[in-house]
Amino acid sequence: MTDRAPTRTAGRVRTYDALAIPLTDDVTETALRLMEAAADAFADKGFHATTTRDVASRAGLSPAGVYVHFASKEELLFSICMRGHTAARDMIVDAAAAADSPVDALAAIMTNFSRWHAEHYRVGRIVQYEFAHLTPAHREAVMGLRKEIDAQVRSVLLDGIGRGDFVIDDVPHTTLALMSLCIDVARWYQPGIKRTPAEIGETNGRLGLRLAGARWAAT
């Protein structure tokens, strides 16, 4: 990813700007435009109700133009899911690596992952809730990225337990609860609500530390 720009904020939590569907060397701008159009269409109408004609129209192309870049509507969904999960994983890995302690790492992960699901709530809904429409092989590929995200969070929790920063009886279920708190933001967030994505991230950062039984003197 080329768009991440970490900046130091209050409370030792770094924030990361990550696009929902980043443009990388292996994708053309037209293919990216199609993915963005498909993401909008899937978010508005759902995967099954969206046609390739809908996607093409939103991207300013003919229906035949879709198949130049993607073999099917499912492949479009797969590309969006892979890029969305990759963007989120890279952001989480970077946030953890830049932190000075497990407490800072967990706060950064929860803050940034929650904010990402608010800022990119339309893509977030697709990659989290349209996942079942992928083929078994594509689901397995996306699951690989999900497992990497899960492993990164578990590693931070285990490190914190080892240092005496966290009090956790069940690491797997705590990891699930922490990630669910972030992911669910995409389900209920709407632009114009009282809280901003940044405020949602800060709140979930604090809640995440409570769930992990963090020593508040360390935060």
Order of alpha helices (4+ residues) and beta strands (2+ residues): beta-beta-alpha-alpha-alpha-alpha-alpha-alpha-alpha-alpha-alpha-alpha
